[in-house]
Every structure is written in C-alpha cells, then in structure tokens.
Amino acid sequence: MIKISLTSWQAERAVTILDDVLTQGATLDRAYAREFANFKMGPGEQARIATLVGDLLRRLSLYCHLADVPLAEAATAGWGLICVWHQFHDLPLPSHPTADRFNLKAFETRRAQAKGDPVLWDGCPEWLEALGQAQLGKQWPAERHALTLAPKRYLRVNRLKCEPQQLMDKLAREHIQTRLLAGQPDTLEVLSDGALFRTECFKQGWFEQQDAGSQQIAPFLGVEPGMRVIDACAGAGGKTLHLAALMAGKGRLLAMDVEEWKLENLRQRARRACAHNVEARLISSSKTIKRLKESADRLLLDVPCSGLGVLKRNPDAKWRDTAERLPILMDLQADILSRYSRMVKPGGELVYATCSLLPCENQEQVARFLAADSGFSLLAEQTVSPAASGFDGFYMARLRRAG
Ligand SMILES: C[S@@+](CC[C@H](N)C(=O)[O-])C[C@H]1O[C@@H](n2cnc3c(N)ncnc32)[C@H](O)[C@@H]1O
C-alpha cells in the first residue's frame, strides 16, 4: 500500500466517498465511481484516495476510537478520521481546521490502549467477531487480521487472445509492471500503480482484473472444450469468461442470473474477450431452470453469500446489515443448490462456490445437500484462506451426479 499525505482537495473527495457509503448506503465501488466521475483526476490521485478510504473502512472502529468518535457518528466525522489516519501512518496532516486542533497526546494514549485489544486493532465489529469466533474458532484471529490488509491487484490472462509473456511485455510498454504468480499459470500480480482499464491491452480484451483466489474456481470445475456448461449465478461474468477461456471458446457456455443489467455487462465483456461461445440468459422464473433439466456436463453455482471472504476488497460490508442478511442468504444458497443441481446430466459435475469463510455457508450447506439424498457425491473441496494465501477468501466443492 503506497501511503502519501492527501492534499486538502483530495481529502474532501475522501470525506464525500465515506459519507456516500456510511450515510447514503452506497457500495464502495459505486461511491468511488460517482466521485471519480464528478471530478477530473489522474489514476495516481484516485489510487491515493482509494488507499485511504479502503484502509479507513477496513478498520473503521479502530480509527473511530483513535479520533474519539462513536462508531455511529463515523459518517459525520470524516475530517477527524482523515487526520487520525495520517497520524497513524506517520504522515503530515492535510491542511484543515480539524488538523490545527489535533491533540497528539490524546491520540497517543488512545493508540496505546488500542494496541492491547486485537479485536479493536483489527477494526472488527462486534457481530463479526462473535460470528468469526463461533464459526472458525482458533483460526479466526489470523483470518480477521488478514482481512484488514490492502488487497493486491491480480490479472487473469485471457488465453483466447494472448499468452502470459505477450501480455506482460505489452503491459510493460504501457508502463505497467507485472509478474507471474507461482502455481497459477494464468495469473499475473500487478506491481505498479497504473490505471489498468485505460490500457490498450484491456481495451483489446487481453486480460480481466480478478483476484488470484477467485481464479482458482473455474479450473476446479474441470471443463473441457466442447462441453455443455452452465454458469447459473454468473453476475457480470468474471468466472464465465474464465470458463470460456478454459473451454478454448468451444462448446456451449450458458451464463444465467436473475439481474438483467449484470448479464448486459457480461455480454459486453464477452465480446471484448472474444468469448464467442457464451450465451447470457435471464432467469425470469423457475421454469427457466426446469427447462434445462439434465442438460449440463458441468454446472457452476457461484452463489450469493455474505462476502466475508472478500472484506479486504469490499470493507463496507463490515458496517452493513450483513449479520441480519446471513440467514436469508443461507436459505437462498440451499434453494439454489437443491433446484439448480437438477440441470446436471447423470454423470455430470457441479461446483458450489462462495466468497465466504463461514462453514454455515460452505461445508455445512454441501453436507446438508448430500445428506438429502441428492444423488450427488463429493469429489473434492477446497478453501482459499486469506491468512494462508494473501488472496481473497473462497470456498469450492466439486460434486458428481450419479451416472
Ligand atoms: C457471487 S455473485 C456471482 C459472481 C460471478 N459469478 C462472478 O464471477 O463475477 C452471485 C450472483 O448470484 C445472483 N443471484 C442471486 N439470486 C439468484 C438466483 N436465485 N438465481 C441465480 N442467480 C442469483 C446475483 O445477482 C449475483 O450476480
């Protein structure tokens, strides 16, 4: 994480983004998009603002403690939070009346207090600490801490368009340095700060930005060129495009979702990536699924989940009603697994995946499904731990339907 003092003007942008997330309920991505569209800024300036806002939201309760502000009032304390963030990272404070009033002695006392409290130090809300302890036990503190770290940037090389070395060379000519990730032949780690979406390589569909952990899911499904494959919770198509590349563009890949706007986004991305075997289809009723009964060699169920494995990237979820939504999400996951699995041919396979670390959304869902005489058996399961890998957190289980 590159940490540099913000100018007052940049800090004002950060205050607006924080308010958009904490008061207006915008997702962090949407809040960035709005603010960055309203003002002309270079990619470096945007990255600096995002570094500060992302880190503030990852450990909001810590920074509130340091600023002596109740968590519930964080949204109105933007400048106070910005000042403590700068002080915490040993950076000069931006010029503002709040900075002139900054009480360094009180700050140091509060920092010393927080250091003795690992839950506060990791900026973890109470509900998440209770859930993490109950679900993950001894493993939780390491995961909790890993989820406070800034996410790295990774690319997935689009093999429909280029080879990794070609992409690395071309990006280097556009002043973006990358390196291949050991053990993942299609994954590049981005080492420089440039705006990836402005590069010619991106416009020509040579890569997608995708976390390294997320890139483990499509290969787990074991697709081959010529198969009939369904990605039933495709969203905007991050994993669909990966599946298309693994299928070398051959066979049929049906991408489905309940949100048409996401599928529209997916269609555009598929065109850019030259993923010509992708068909996007809206799930408008249960009939859409029933009509596809026993039609798929492979099925990906990348189900809606709490997103607690990707808190590094989406830290705003820490400060939302995620705990209240969890039981609703778990019902939806069980329903999707039970109904959508009927689309798999006898002898075919499915992968159930989430971006959660919680067994109640992962292993326990799969165990209940298998116990309910589903006709499936478990072939393999895998967890991507942020603490062990440094990537975002994921779970995947591969199941085979009896022949
Ligand atoms: C984890 S996201 C998928 C992310 C996507 N696979 C990717 O790689 O970018 C889950 C998706 O499930 C969709 N969804 C929610 N309810 C659904 C349902 N009943 N059937 C199918 N998809 C659903 C959501 O709209 C969301 O796009």
Ligand as a Chemical Component Dictionary entry (heavy atoms), coordinates in Angstrom:
data_LIG
# 
_chem_comp.id                   LIG 
_chem_comp.type                 NON-POLYMER 
_chem_comp.pdbx_formal_charge   0 
_chem_comp.three_letter_code    LIG 
# 
loop_
_chem_comp_atom.comp_id 
_chem_comp_atom.atom_id 
_chem_comp_atom.alt_atom_id 
_chem_comp_atom.type_symbol 
_chem_comp_atom.charge 
_chem_comp_atom.model_Cartn_x 
_chem_comp_atom.model_Cartn_y 
_chem_comp_atom.model_Cartn_z 
_chem_comp_atom.pdbx_ordinal 
LIG C1  C1  C 0  -21.280 -14.221 -6.073  1  
LIG S1  S1  S 1  -22.229 -13.401 -7.229  2  
LIG C2  C2  C 0  -21.642 -14.066 -8.742  3  
LIG C3  C3  C 0  -20.347 -13.525 -9.202  4  
LIG C4  C4  C 0  -19.976 -14.019 -10.587 5  
LIG N1  N1  N 0  -20.053 -15.445 -10.714 6  
LIG C5  C5  C 0  -18.604 -13.563 -10.989 7  
LIG O1  O1  O 0  -17.670 -14.355 -11.050 8  
LIG O2  O2  O -1 -18.454 -12.362 -11.261 9  
LIG C6  C6  C 0  -23.786 -14.181 -7.100  10 
LIG C7  C7  C 0  -24.753 -13.843 -8.202  11 
LIG O3  O3  O 0  -25.955 -14.593 -7.984  12 
LIG C8  C8  C 0  -27.024 -13.849 -8.490  13 
LIG N2  N2  N 0  -28.266 -14.405 -7.933  14 
LIG C9  C9  C 0  -28.983 -14.034 -6.837  15 
LIG N3  N3  N 0  -30.059 -14.817 -6.693  16 
LIG C10 C10 C 0  -30.026 -15.731 -7.704  17 
LIG C11 C11 C 0  -30.865 -16.802 -8.100  18 
LIG N4  N4  N 0  -31.948 -17.116 -7.421  19 
LIG N5  N5  N 0  -30.521 -17.488 -9.206  20 
LIG C12 C12 C 0  -29.410 -17.185 -9.903  21 
LIG N6  N6  N 0  -28.576 -16.186 -9.583  22 
LIG C13 C13 C 0  -28.885 -15.461 -8.492  23 
LIG C14 C14 C 0  -26.701 -12.413 -8.095  24 
LIG O4  O4  O 0  -27.365 -11.498 -8.935  25 
LIG C15 C15 C 0  -25.182 -12.388 -8.282  26 
LIG O5  O5  O 0  -24.846 -11.883 -9.544  27 
# 
loop_
_chem_comp_bond.comp_id 
_chem_comp_bond.atom_id_1 
_chem_comp_bond.atom_id_2 
_chem_comp_bond.value_order 
_chem_comp_bond.pdbx_ordinal 
LIG C1  S1  SING 1  
LIG S1  C2  SING 2  
LIG S1  C6  SING 3  
LIG C2  C3  SING 4  
LIG C3  C4  SING 5  
LIG C4  N1  SING 6  
LIG C4  C5  SING 7  
LIG C5  O1  DOUB 8  
LIG C5  O2  SING 9  
LIG C6  C7  SING 10 
LIG C7  O3  SING 11 
LIG C7  C15 SING 12 
LIG O3  C8  SING 13 
LIG C8  N2  SING 14 
LIG C8  C14 SING 15 
LIG N2  C9  SING 16 
LIG N2  C13 SING 17 
LIG C9  N3  DOUB 18 
LIG N3  C10 SING 19 
LIG C10 C11 SING 20 
LIG C10 C13 DOUB 21 
LIG C11 N4  SING 22 
LIG C11 N5  DOUB 23 
LIG N5  C12 SING 24 
LIG C12 N6  DOUB 25 
LIG N6  C13 SING 26 
LIG C14 O4  SING 27 
LIG C14 C15 SING 28 
LIG C15 O5  SING 29 
# 
